[in-house]
Amino acid sequence: MKKVIKLEPPFKPLICPKATGFFKSLLWPDSCVFEWGSGASTLWLAQQVKEGRLISIEHEPGWHREVVRALREHGLQADIRLVNEVKYPGAISEFPDEFFDIVFLDGLDRTRTACAANVVPKLKPGGWLVVDDTNWPWLRAALRRLAAWDQVEYTGEKTGRSDGKVIRGTTTFYRRPE
């Protein structure tokens, strides 16, 4: 397990600060959120969604244990599911259509295209798909089918890695039409 994300307060997703601020404005205490890729964002989301539901998918057993431990240690609630790489993209399929207010796609890089293909029916009309690293050309190309959706995009420095490295990235928010 080699993760470079701090699981220490204050918790925040590893996206640029302006994107974090916009993300927070979309969340309500009773929001229903699905997340591919657990970590500091999971703890941050659990702080925001106290009365709702947070389901987070993780593929790495050691990191799964670490996130579960951190949630417990800080008195936070979330449903963290350990799913192998084969089942990872389809993990959202077990939920009813139009179930989630927000879906956050920031997990296993090589599965993001397949994950994105499973989102649309599971997201409520007016709900938001949040995708990190849309500055990657192949990921942006995979999301072209959402071109008609309202979009908000933030680019900036992403801090919070335990190795101190600052990286630049883009997070795009896609709003499903009503």
VORORO-358001 format. One record per residue: x, y, z of N, C-alpha, C in turn. Coordinates in steps of 0.05 Angstrom, whole numbers. Atoms other than C-alpha are relative to their C-alpha. Layout:
BEGIN
+--------+--------+--------+--------+--------+--------+--------+--------+--------+
!    nxx !    nyy !    nzz !   caxx !   cayy !   cazz !    cxx !    cyy !    czz !
+--------+--------+--------+--------+--------+--------+--------+--------+--------+
!      X !      Y !      Z !      X !      Y !      Z !      X !      Y !      Z !
...
+--------+--------+--------+--------+--------+--------+--------+--------+--------+
***
This chain:
BEGIN
+--------+--------+--------+--------+--------+--------+--------+--------+--------+
!    nxx !    nyy !    nzz !   caxx !   cayy !   cazz !    cxx !    cyy !    czz !
+--------+--------+--------+--------+--------+--------+--------+--------+--------+
!     17 !    -24 !      0 !      0 !      0 !      0 !     18 !     25 !      0 !
!    -16 !    -24 !      2 !     34 !     63 !    -24 !    -19 !     23 !     -9 !
!     17 !    -23 !      6 !    -14 !    122 !    -20 !     14 !     25 !      9 !
!    -13 !    -25 !     -6 !      8 !    194 !    -18 !    -20 !     21 !     10 !
!     21 !    -18 !    -10 !    -54 !    224 !     14 !      0 !     -1 !     30 !
!      1 !     -2 !    -29 !    -56 !    248 !     85 !    -28 !     -6 !     10 !
!     26 !      6 !    -13 !   -111 !    219 !    128 !      0 !     13 !     28 !
!     -1 !    -15 !    -25 !   -105 !    273 !    181 !    -16 !     25 !     -4 !
!     15 !    -25 !      2 !   -150 !    332 !    197 !     18 !     23 !     -6 !
!     27 !     -2 !     12 !   -167 !    378 !    165 !     -1 !    -16 !    -25 !
!      3 !     17 !     23 !   -193 !    329 !    114 !     -9 !     17 !    -24 !
!      9 !    -13 !     24 !   -202 !    352 !     42 !      7 !    -18 !    -24 !
!     -6 !     16 !     23 !   -205 !    320 !    -26 !     26 !     11 !    -13 !
!    -25 !     -8 !     14 !   -141 !    322 !    -68 !     -8 !     12 !    -27 !
!      7 !    -16 !     24 !   -170 !    372 !   -117 !      7 !     29 !      7 !
!     -8 !    -27 !     -6 !   -155 !    446 !   -124 !    -20 !     14 !     19 !
!     17 !    -12 !    -21 !   -183 !    491 !    -68 !    -26 !     12 !    -11 !
!     24 !    -11 !     11 !   -233 !    527 !   -113 !    -20 !    -22 !     -7 !
!     17 !     23 !      6 !   -261 !    460 !   -136 !    -12 !    -11 !     26 !
!     10 !      9 !    -26 !   -267 !    439 !    -63 !    -22 !     18 !     10 !
!     21 !    -19 !     -8 !   -307 !    502 !    -47 !    -25 !     -4 !    -15 !
!     25 !      4 !     16 !   -355 !    490 !   -104 !    -13 !    -27 !      7 !
!     10 !     27 !     -8 !   -361 !    416 !    -86 !    -16 !      2 !     26 !
!     13 !     -3 !    -26 !   -379 !    435 !    -15 !    -28 !     13 !     -3 !
!     25 !    -15 !      4 !   -434 !    482 !    -40 !    -22 !    -19 !    -12 !
!     19 !     19 !     12 !   -467 !    422 !    -75 !    -11 !    -20 !     20 !
!      6 !     21 !    -20 !   -470 !    378 !    -13 !    -19 !     10 !     21 !
!     19 !     -5 !    -22 !   -527 !    376 !     37 !      5 !    -22 !     21 !
!     -4 !     20 !    -20 !   -526 !    339 !    103 !    -14 !    -27 !     -7 !
!     14 !     25 !      7 !   -576 !    289 !     73 !      5 !     -9 !    -29 !
!     -7 !      8 !     27 !   -542 !    281 !      5 !      6 !    -30 !     -1 !
!     -7 !     27 !      5 !   -534 !    212 !    -24 !     23 !      0 !    -21 !
!    -25 !     -3 !     16 !   -463 !    206 !    -52 !     13 !    -27 !     -5 !
!    -15 !     23 !      8 !   -425 !    152 !    -89 !     28 !     10 !     -8 !
!    -27 !     -8 !      6 !   -349 !    156 !    -93 !     17 !    -24 !     -9 !
!    -20 !     20 !      8 !   -299 !    115 !   -133 !     27 !     10 !      9 !
!    -26 !     -8 !    -10 !   -233 !    118 !    -97 !     -1 !     13 !     27 !
!      2 !    -11 !    -27 !   -230 !    127 !    -22 !     26 !     12 !      9 !
!    -24 !    -13 !    -11 !   -182 !    169 !     19 !     -9 !     24 !     16 !
!      6 !    -25 !    -15 !   -181 !    239 !     49 !    -27 !     11 !     -9 !
!     25 !    -10 !      9 !   -240 !    257 !      5 !    -24 !    -14 !     13 !
!     21 !     15 !    -14 !   -281 !    202 !     38 !     -5 !     11 !     28 !
!      3 !    -12 !    -27 !   -268 !    231 !    107 !    -13 !     28 !     -2 !
!     11 !    -27 !      4 !   -284 !    301 !     81 !    -30 !     -2 !     -7 !
!     29 !      4 !      8 !   -349 !    276 !     48 !    -16 !     -9 !     24 !
!     14 !     10 !    -24 !   -368 !    240 !    112 !     -6 !     23 !     20 !
!      5 !    -23 !    -16 !   -362 !    306 !    149 !    -23 !     17 !    -11 !
!     20 !    -17 !     13 !   -408 !    340 !     99 !    -28 !    -14 !      0 !
!     24 !     16 !      4 !   -460 !    284 !     91 !     -5 !    -16 !     25 !
!      3 !     13 !    -26 !   -478 !    269 !    162 !    -27 !    -15 !      3 !
!     26 !     12 !     -3 !   -551 !    250 !    154 !     -7 !    -16 !    -26 !
!      5 !     13 !     25 !   -547 !    223 !     83 !     13 !    -27 !     -2 !
!    -13 !     25 !      4 !   -511 !    165 !     53 !     25 !      4 !    -18 !
!    -25 !     -1 !     15 !   -439 !    158 !     29 !     10 !    -28 !     -5 !
!    -11 !     26 !      8 !   -416 !     96 !     -9 !     26 !      6 !    -15 !
!    -26 !     -4 !     13 !   -343 !     94 !    -27 !     12 !    -27 !     -8 !
!    -11 !     25 !     11 !   -309 !     41 !    -70 !     30 !      1 !      0 !
!    -29 !      2 !     -1 !   -237 !     20 !    -58 !      8 !    -28 !    -10 !
!     -9 !     25 !     11 !   -197 !    -34 !    -93 !     24 !    -11 !     15 !
!    -25 !      9 !    -13 !   -134 !    -38 !    -50 !     -6 !     -7 !     30 !
!      7 !      9 !    -28 !   -143 !    -79 !     15 !     13 !     16 !     22 !
!    -14 !    -15 !    -21 !    -90 !    -43 !     56 !    -10 !     28 !      3 !
!     10 !    -28 !     -1 !   -116 !     26 !     38 !    -29 !      0 !     10 !
!     27 !      3 !    -11 !   -187 !      3 !     51 !      0 !     -1 !     30 !
!     -2 !      2 !    -30 !   -168 !    -17 !    122 !      8 !     27 !     12 !
!     -9 !    -26 !    -11 !   -132 !     50 !    132 !    -23 !     20 !      0 !
!     23 !    -19 !      1 !   -193 !     91 !    110 !    -21 !     -7 !     20 !
!     19 !      9 !    -20 !   -240 !     49 !    153 !     10 !      7 !     28 !
!    -12 !     -7 !    -26 !   -193 !     59 !    212 !     -3 !     30 !      5 !
!      1 !    -29 !     -3 !   -190 !    134 !    201 !    -29 !     10 !      5 !
!     28 !     -7 !     -5 !   -266 !    139 !    196 !     -8 !     -5 !     29 !
!      7 !      9 !    -28 !   -274 !    101 !    261 !     13 !     19 !     20 !
!    -16 !    -16 !    -19 !   -219 !    141 !    296 !    -12 !     29 !      3 !
!     10 !    -27 !     -1 !   -253 !    207 !    278 !    -31 !      1 !      2 !
!     29 !      0 !     -5 !   -325 !    185 !    291 !    -17 !      6 !    -24 !
!     15 !     -5 !     24 !   -347 !    189 !    219 !    -12 !    -25 !    -12 !
!     14 !     22 !     11 !   -395 !    145 !    181 !      1 !      0 !    -31 !
!      1 !      4 !     29 !   -390 !    118 !    110 !      0 !    -30 !     -5 !
!      1 !     28 !      8 !   -401 !     52 !     74 !     23 !     -3 !    -20 !
!    -24 !      4 !     16 !   -331 !     35 !     48 !      1 !    -29 !     -9 !
!      1 !     28 !     10 !   -333 !    -25 !      2 !     26 !     -7 !    -15 !
!    -24 !     11 !     13 !   -273 !    -66 !    -19 !     -9 !    -16 !    -24 !
!      9 !     12 !     25 !   -283 !    -86 !    -92 !     24 !     -5 !    -17 !
!    -24 !      5 !     17 !   -233 !   -120 !   -138 !     -2 !     16 !    -26 !
!     -2 !    -17 !     23 !   -211 !    -85 !   -201 !    -20 !     -8 !    -22 !
!     19 !      9 !     21 !   -256 !   -127 !   -246 !    -28 !     11 !      5 !
!     27 !     -9 !     -8 !   -319 !   -108 !   -208 !     -2 !     30 !      6 !
!     -1 !    -28 !     -8 !   -297 !    -37 !   -192 !    -18 !     19 !    -17 !
!     17 !    -19 !     16 !   -329 !      0 !   -252 !    -30 !     -4 !      3 !
!     29 !      6 !     -2 !   -396 !    -35 !   -243 !    -11 !      1 !     28 !
!      9 !      0 !    -28 !   -400 !    -26 !   -167 !    -25 !     17 !      4 !
!     23 !    -18 !     -3 !   -452 !     29 !   -176 !    -26 !    -13 !    -11 !
!     23 !     13 !     13 !   -498 !    -18 !   -215 !    -20 !    -13 !     19 !
!     18 !     13 !    -19 !   -528 !    -50 !   -153 !    -21 !     19 !     11 !
!     19 !    -20 !    -10 !   -564 !     15 !   -136 !    -21 !      7 !    -20 !
!     22 !     -7 !     18 !   -631 !     37 !   -165 !      8 !     24 !    -18 !
!     -4 !    -23 !     17 !   -632 !     86 !   -223 !     -9 !     25 !     15 !
!      6 !    -26 !    -12 !   -634 !    160 !   -203 !      1 !      0 !     30 !
!     -4 !      3 !    -29 !   -609 !    143 !   -133 !     18 !     21 !     12 !
!    -21 !    -17 !    -11 !   -550 !    189 !   -124 !     -3 !     30 !     -7 !
!     -1 !    -29 !      5 !   -547 !    265 !   -116 !     26 !      8 !    -13 !
!    -27 !     -7 !      9 !   -473 !    266 !   -129 !     16 !    -26 !     -3 !
!    -19 !     21 !      4 !   -423 !    217 !   -158 !     28 !     12 !     -4 !
!    -28 !    -11 !      1 !   -348 !    231 !   -148 !     18 !    -22 !    -12 !
!    -17 !     19 !     15 !   -302 !    196 !   -198 !     29 !      9 !      2 !
!    -28 !     -8 !     -5 !   -231 !    200 !   -173 !     15 !    -25 !      9 !
!    -12 !     25 !     -9 !   -210 !    128 !   -166 !     20 !    -11 !    -20 !
!    -18 !     15 !     16 !   -170 !     76 !   -203 !      1 !     10 !    -28 !
!     -3 !    -14 !     26 !   -143 !    111 !   -265 !     -9 !    -16 !    -24 !
!      6 !     16 !     24 !   -149 !     55 !   -315 !    -29 !     -9 !     -2 !
!     28 !      8 !      1 !   -222 !     43 !   -298 !    -19 !     24 !     -3 !
!     18 !    -23 !     -1 !   -248 !    114 !   -301 !    -19 !      2 !    -24 !
!     18 !     -1 !     23 !   -276 !    109 !   -371 !    -23 !    -19 !      4 !
!     21 !     20 !     -5 !   -314 !     46 !   -353 !    -19 !      9 !     23 !
!     17 !    -11 !    -22 !   -338 !     78 !   -288 !    -19 !     21 !    -10 !
!     17 !    -22 !     10 !   -363 !    140 !   -324 !    -23 !    -11 !    -17 !
!     21 !     12 !     17 !   -402 !     95 !   -372 !    -24 !    -10 !     17 !
!     20 !     11 !    -18 !   -442 !     68 !   -312 !    -15 !     21 !     16 !
!     11 !    -21 !    -18 !   -460 !    135 !   -279 !    -28 !     10 !     -8 !
!     23 !    -16 !      9 !   -515 !    167 !   -321 !    -27 !    -11 !     12 !
!     26 !      8 !    -11 !   -575 !    123 !   -301 !     -2 !      1 !     30 !
!      0 !      1 !    -30 !   -555 !    123 !   -227 !     -1 !     28 !     12 !
!      0 !    -28 !    -10 !   -551 !    199 !   -221 !    -28 !     12 !     -3 !
!     27 !    -14 !      1 !   -615 !    238 !   -204 !      1 !     22 !    -21 !
!      1 !    -24 !     17 !   -638 !    289 !   -255 !      7 !     25 !     17 !
!    -10 !    -23 !    -15 !   -604 !    354 !   -233 !     23 !     -7 !     19 !
!    -23 !      8 !    -16 !   -550 !    313 !   -197 !     26 !      6 !    -14 !
!    -27 !     -8 !      9 !   -476 !    324 !   -205 !     19 !    -24 !     -2 !
!    -23 !     18 !      3 !   -420 !    280 !   -232 !     25 !     17 !      3 !
!    -25 !    -14 !     -5 !   -353 !    305 !   -205 !     23 !    -18 !     -9 !
!    -22 !     16 !     11 !   -293 !    281 !   -244 !     26 !     15 !      4 !
!    -26 !    -13 !     -3 !   -222 !    296 !   -223 !     19 !     -9 !    -22 !
!    -21 !      5 !     20 !   -163 !    298 !   -271 !    -11 !      1 !    -28 !
!     11 !     -3 !     28 !   -204 !    319 !   -332 !     20 !     14 !    -18 !
!    -21 !    -10 !     17 !   -140 !    351 !   -356 !     15 !    -22 !    -15 !
!    -11 !     23 !     15 !   -119 !    281 !   -379 !    -16 !     -2 !    -26 !
!     14 !      0 !     26 !   -136 !    281 !   -453 !    -18 !    -25 !     -4 !
!     16 !     25 !      4 !   -161 !    208 !   -454 !    -25 !      0 !     17 !
!     23 !     -1 !    -17 !   -208 !    221 !   -396 !    -20 !     21 !    -11 !
!     18 !    -20 !     11 !   -236 !    285 !   -426 !    -14 !    -11 !    -25 !
!     12 !     12 !     24 !   -248 !    247 !   -491 !    -22 !    -19 !      7 !
!     20 !     20 !     -8 !   -286 !    193 !   -454 !    -25 !     13 !     11 !
!     23 !    -14 !    -11 !   -332 !    246 !   -424 !    -14 !     18 !    -20 !
!     12 !    -17 !     20 !   -351 !    279 !   -490 !    -30 !     -4 !     -3 !
!     29 !      5 !      2 !   -419 !    247 !   -488 !    -16 !     17 !     20 !
!     14 !    -18 !    -19 !   -435 !    294 !   -430 !      2 !     29 !     -8 !
!     -4 !    -28 !     10 !   -422 !    356 !   -473 !    -25 !     17 !      3 !
!     24 !    -16 !     -2 !   -495 !    377 !   -469 !     -7 !      6 !     29 !
!      5 !     -6 !    -28 !   -494 !    377 !   -393 !     13 !     26 !      8 !
!    -13 !    -24 !    -11 !   -480 !    441 !   -354 !     26 !     -9 !     12 !
!    -26 !      7 !    -11 !   -407 !    442 !   -334 !     13 !     23 !     15 !
!    -16 !    -19 !    -15 !   -365 !    478 !   -283 !     28 !    -13 !      3 !
!    -27 !     12 !     -1 !   -289 !    469 !   -286 !     19 !     17 !     16 !
!    -21 !    -14 !    -16 !   -233 !    487 !   -239 !     27 !    -13 !     -5 !
!    -27 !      9 !      3 !   -159 !    482 !   -252 !     18 !     14 !     20 !
!    -17 !    -12 !    -20 !   -106 !    493 !   -200 !     19 !    -20 !     12 !
!    -18 !     17 !    -14 !    -54 !    466 !   -154 !    -14 !    -17 !     21 !
!     11 !     18 !    -19 !    -73 !    405 !   -114 !     21 !     -6 !     22 !
!    -19 !      4 !    -22 !    -40 !    401 !    -45 !    -13 !    -20 !     19 !
!     10 !     19 !    -20 !    -47 !    352 !     12 !     13 !    -27 !     -1 !
!    -14 !     25 !      2 !     -1 !    296 !     -9 !     20 !     -3 !     23 !
!    -19 !      4 !    -22 !     40 !    265 !     46 !     29 !      3 !     -8 !
!    -27 !     -4 !      9 !    102 !    270 !      2 !      6 !     30 !     -6 !
!     -4 !    -29 !      3 !     92 !    346 !     -2 !     -1 !      9 !    -29 !
!      1 !     -8 !     28 !     88 !    345 !    -78 !    -26 !     15 !     -7 !
!     23 !    -15 !      9 !     42 !    396 !   -109 !     -3 !     -5 !    -29 !
!      5 !      5 !     28 !     10 !    377 !   -174 !    -23 !     18 !    -10 !
!     21 !    -17 !     12 !    -35 !    415 !   -222 !    -20 !    -19 !    -13 !
!     21 !     16 !     11 !   -101 !    387 !   -243 !    -26 !     15 !     -5 !
!     26 !    -12 !      7 !   -171 !    400 !   -268 !    -22 !    -19 !     11 !
!     23 !     14 !     -9 !   -236 !    379 !   -235 !    -24 !     12 !    -15 !
!     24 !     -9 !     14 !   -300 !    383 !   -276 !    -25 !    -11 !     13 !
!     26 !      7 !    -12 !   -370 !    383 !   -248 !    -20 !      0 !    -23 !
!     20 !      4 !     21 !   -424 !    357 !   -296 !    -27 !     -2 !     13 !
!     27 !      1 !    -12 !   -497 !    370 !   -279 !    -19 !    -13 !    -20 !
!     18 !     14 !     17 !   -546 !    320 !   -307 !    -25 !     17 !     -5 !
!     24 !    -15 !      6 !   -604 !    354 !   -342 !    -24 !    -10 !     15 !
!     25 !      7 !    -15 !   -671 !    356 !   -305 !    -18 !    -17 !    -18 !
+--------+--------+--------+--------+--------+--------+--------+--------+--------+
***
